[in-house]
Amino acid sequence: MKDWLFRDRGTGKITYGQRPNVTLIAYYVLAAVRRFAKPTGQAQSAVNGLADGLITVWAIDELARGVNPFRRMIGGATLVWRVRRVMAG
C-alpha cells in the first residue's frame, strides 16, 4: 500500500513531501496577511478572493498532475473542502 500511495510515477522514487510551488506559497502569504493583518473592506475582499482562487487552482493542479496517488488525494480533498465552503456561503 505504501509503495502504491507514495511512489512517484515519473521517477519511481518514494515521495512523501515536496517543496511547495509558487501557487501554494502565494496562498500561504495571503493566508498570513488575512490572519495577522486582518484587512477590511476592499482589501479584505481582494485578499480573500485571491487566496481562495489560489488554493483552488493548487488543488485542481494536484488532482490532475500530482506525482503520486497521495498528492492527488490531497488535491481532491482540498477541492472538496473548497466546494463545501463555497456552497455553505
Secondary structure, DSSP 8 states (H G I E B T S, - for coil): -HHHHHB-TTT-SB-S-----HHHHHHHHHHHIIIII---HHHHHHHHHHHHHHHHHHHHHHHHH-SSHHHHHHHHHHHHHHHHHHHH-
